[in-house]
Amino acid sequence: MQRRRLLKALASITGLTSAAFVAPAFAQASAAGKTPLEVWKDPNCGCCGDWVTHLEANGFAVRVNDIGNSAARSRLGVPTKLGSCHTALVAGYAIEGHVPAREIHRLLKERPQAVGLTVPGMPVGSPGMDGAIYGDRRDPYDVLLIAKDGSTQVYQSYNRAQPSQAQAPVQALPTVEGEVRKVDKATGKISLRHGEIKNLDMPPMSMVFQVKNSALLDKVKAGDKVRFTADQVNGDYTVMSIELRRD
């Protein structure tokens, strides 16, 4: 019964009319004692790939769809305000963001009546956001259980001994320096290698962003040094302004 539910949900997300395409791989994973899980992410997001590696090291067989996660998030019923950079489906549950494998295993054991789990944003210290580039930084964060009505409750807290960092107000977004890695006008996205974005609690890294206005993409090209501001809009990390650096 659980496997049929999973295949039905997968078909609704990917648009398949049959589960025949995913069934062999997932059946093989089950035979190997691993739990099948499917994830939707951007192909250029390094922290998403690190999260997948974390899951694979903790008993999951992961199928990756490098097509972005906004549509999957919506279809699985995760509110945009709870969004992050990747969305997954496992045994009928949505998993949004950098949720530790331990909490996913707990979810599958307890089987609550819920949409799934989320770690909104990209907190440093969560799985996939804990590489050497971040040093010993471990920000506090909560894994939230999403109820059917969209409400949430704390499922598990991490690193709560540390004080939270206050976000900058929207009207005073900090300016960040970066370098354009790729401009994709067809999808309205830009890939930037950037410094710390304090209002998003995002450390220096390479990241794919939406843009507030597609006209912003006409200002820059790959290789340009830029200054920009960014915020989270409807669950997506979004460049709000961007200008060439003249120094």
C-alpha positions as MATLAB code, in Angstrom:
seq = 'MQRRRLLKALASITGLTSAAFVAPAFAQASAAGKTPLEVWKDPNCGCCGDWVTHLEANGFAVRVNDIGNSAARSRLGVPTKLGSCHTALVAGYAIEGHVPAREIHRLLKERPQAVGLTVPGMPVGSPGMDGAIYGDRRDPYDVLLIAKDGSTQVYQSYNRAQPSQAQAPVQALPTVEGEVRKVDKATGKISLRHGEIKNLDMPPMSMVFQVKNSALLDKVKAGDKVRFTADQVNGDYTVMSIELRRD';
ca = [
       0.000    0.000    0.000;
       2.792    2.434    0.911;
       4.609    1.742   -2.362;
       1.441    2.340   -4.413;
       0.903    5.658   -2.634;
       4.462    6.713   -3.396;
       4.245    5.808   -7.088;
       0.932    7.606   -7.460;
       2.351   10.758   -5.884;
       5.457   10.578   -8.057;
       3.356   10.306  -11.193;
       1.348   13.382  -10.260;
       4.518   15.444   -9.780;
       6.478   14.367  -12.828;
       3.516   14.189  -15.186;
       4.004   10.496  -15.911;
       0.922    8.515  -16.849;
       2.567    5.339  -15.592;
       4.884    4.511  -12.710;
       6.800    2.073  -14.900;
       9.689    4.481  -15.348;
      10.452    4.917  -11.633;
       9.350    1.520  -10.351;
      12.451   -0.540  -11.324;
      14.916    1.834   -9.648;
      12.818    2.132   -6.495;
      12.209   -1.621   -6.368;
      15.955   -2.180   -6.624;
      16.526    0.356   -3.847;
      14.005   -1.394   -1.593;
      15.704   -4.727   -2.255;
      18.989   -3.151   -1.106;
      17.338   -2.011    2.127;
      17.291    1.677    1.169;
      14.294    3.983    1.310;
      13.420    5.542   -2.092;
      13.131    9.327   -2.158;
      12.753   11.754   -5.067;
      14.067   15.322   -4.983;
      13.575   18.405   -7.159;
      16.359   21.001   -7.186;
      18.283   23.430   -9.338;
      21.231   21.790  -11.167;
      23.611   24.572  -10.060;
      22.853   24.456   -6.324;
      25.814   22.918   -4.504;
      24.194   22.742   -1.071;
      21.292   20.728   -2.532;
      23.783   18.206   -3.881;
      25.453   17.994   -0.476;
      22.058   17.300    1.125;
      21.480   14.472   -1.361;
      24.878   13.033   -0.396;
      23.841   13.215    3.280;
      20.655   11.257    2.541;
      22.461    8.624    0.492;
      24.874    8.075    3.389;
      21.915    7.565    5.727;
      19.857    4.879    4.068;
      18.052    6.653    1.225;
      18.146    5.902   -2.501;
      17.702    9.309   -4.100;
      16.385   10.130   -7.553;
      17.298   13.701   -8.543;
      15.341   15.995  -10.871;
      17.464   19.040  -11.786;
      14.522   21.164  -12.938;
      13.978   23.482   -9.970;
      11.568   22.923   -7.091;
       8.906   25.655   -7.190;
       6.349   23.519   -9.041;
       7.008   20.465   -6.878;
       6.685   22.514   -3.698;
       3.316   23.842   -4.813;
       1.980   20.468   -5.905;
       3.011   18.777   -2.681;
       1.201   21.393   -0.603;
       4.144   23.114    1.068;
       3.323   26.803    1.766;
       5.709   29.159   -0.023;
       6.588   30.908    3.251;
       8.108   27.592    4.407;
      10.167   27.174    1.243;
      13.821   26.350    0.680;
      16.076   25.442   -2.254;
      14.898   21.859   -2.818;
      11.772   19.739   -2.347;
      11.527   15.976   -1.924;
       8.877   13.281   -1.759;
       9.166   10.139    0.347;
       6.370    7.667    1.123;
       3.738   10.322    0.429;
       5.382   13.008    2.596;
       6.880   16.291    1.365;
      10.363   17.162    2.609;
      11.329   20.808    2.110;
      14.867   22.088    2.587;
      17.793   20.800    4.615;
      15.924   18.347    6.835;
      18.255   15.902    8.648;
      17.917   12.263    7.567;
      17.290   11.318   11.203;
      14.043   13.309   11.260;
      12.873   11.794    7.956;
      13.405    8.293    9.351;
      11.483    9.319   12.473;
       8.661   10.693   10.311;
       8.381    7.414    8.407;
       8.304    5.479   11.685;
       5.694    7.655   13.402;
       3.528    8.221   10.270;
       1.665   11.359   11.458;
      -1.264   12.803    9.500;
       0.693   15.657    7.915;
       1.983   17.167    4.677;
       5.575   16.567    5.724;
       8.631   18.315    7.161;
      10.423   21.562    6.368;
      13.520   23.502    7.352;
      12.729   26.929    5.877;
      15.591   28.902    4.377;
      19.159   27.590    4.415;
      20.447   27.551    8.011;
      24.177   26.984    8.345;
      24.903   23.793   10.239;
      21.991   21.857    8.749;
      22.830   18.864    6.491;
      24.211   20.156    3.202;
      25.022   23.503    4.808;
      27.737   22.098    7.071;
      30.779   21.801    4.819;
      34.303   23.032    5.544;
      33.520   26.379    3.903;
      31.282   27.228    6.890;
      33.918   26.438    9.515;
      32.451   25.633   12.929;
      29.386   27.826   12.453;
      26.200   26.130   13.646;
      23.136   28.355   13.514;
      19.993   27.397   15.443;
      17.105   26.072   13.394;
      13.881   24.117   13.724;
      12.544   21.187   11.741;
       8.831   21.925   11.370;
       5.989   19.448   10.906;
       3.503   20.826    8.351;
      -0.120   20.004    9.146;
      -2.758   19.404    6.468;
      -4.147   22.926    7.045;
      -0.707   24.518    6.507;
      -0.031   25.222   10.167;
       3.242   24.068   11.716;
       4.695   22.821   14.941;
       8.301   22.255   15.960;
       9.246   18.639   15.259;
      12.854   18.961   16.411;
      15.174   21.849   17.289;
      18.884   22.020   16.536;
      21.700   24.204   17.889;
      19.330   26.173   20.111;
      22.106   26.958   22.585;
      23.225   29.664   20.163;
      21.375   32.970   19.790;
      19.441   33.595   16.613;
      20.732   36.179   14.173;
      18.287   38.974   13.496;
      17.408   39.511    9.857;
      17.766   42.924    8.296;
      14.455   44.628    7.545;
      13.233   44.358    3.968;
      13.494   48.116    3.473;
      17.211   47.984    4.287;
      18.487   45.004    2.345;
      22.288   44.749    2.567;
      24.344   45.150   -0.584;
      26.407   42.085   -1.443;
      29.382   41.749   -3.774;
      29.485   38.875   -6.210;
      30.413   37.528   -9.617;
      27.953   36.439  -12.295;
      28.431   32.781  -13.190;
      25.473   32.343  -15.562;
      22.515   34.331  -16.890;
      19.447   32.367  -17.995;
      16.933   34.755  -19.526;
      14.648   31.898  -20.598;
      13.924   30.946  -16.980;
      14.495   34.362  -15.395;
      17.373   33.094  -13.249;
      20.917   34.172  -12.488;
      23.748   32.179  -10.906;
      26.008   34.213   -8.614;
      29.137   33.494   -6.608;
      28.709   35.863   -3.696;
      29.718   36.955   -0.236;
      27.597   36.551    2.880;
      23.944   37.602    2.523;
      23.130   38.471    6.121;
      19.379   38.998    5.758;
      19.024   35.491    4.288;
      21.454   33.877    6.765;
      23.339   32.681    3.679;
      27.143   32.267    3.848;
      29.514   32.906    0.915;
      28.714   30.377   -1.810;
      27.461   29.953   -5.374;
      23.677   30.083   -5.681;
      20.979   30.311   -8.326;
      18.481   33.144   -7.818;
      15.237   34.254   -9.362;
      15.132   37.946  -10.321;
      12.504   40.473   -9.264;
      12.371   41.890  -12.777;
      13.639   40.132  -15.902;
      15.068   43.466  -17.086;
      17.786   43.079  -14.453;
      19.286   40.272  -16.527;
      19.909   42.685  -19.398;
      22.388   44.584  -17.216;
      24.898   41.788  -16.703;
      26.643   38.837  -18.304;
      28.728   35.895  -17.125;
      32.019   37.041  -15.577;
      30.770   40.481  -14.475;
      31.639   41.715  -10.979;
      28.456   43.042   -9.383;
      26.795   44.440   -6.289;
      23.280   43.207   -5.572;
      20.543   42.809   -2.996;
      18.495   39.673   -2.438;
      15.467   38.564   -0.458;
      13.127   35.574   -0.172;
       9.988   36.110   -2.254;
       7.228   33.477   -2.244;
       9.737   30.937   -0.991;
      12.331   31.636   -3.715;
      15.677   33.392   -3.262;
      15.358   36.457   -5.461;
      17.720   39.195   -6.648;
      15.951   42.486   -5.974;
      18.560   44.805   -7.533;
      21.896   44.402   -9.288;
      24.568   46.788  -10.607;
      28.023   46.424  -12.137;
      30.935   47.123   -9.819;
      33.037   50.021  -11.096;
      36.041   49.494   -8.798;
];
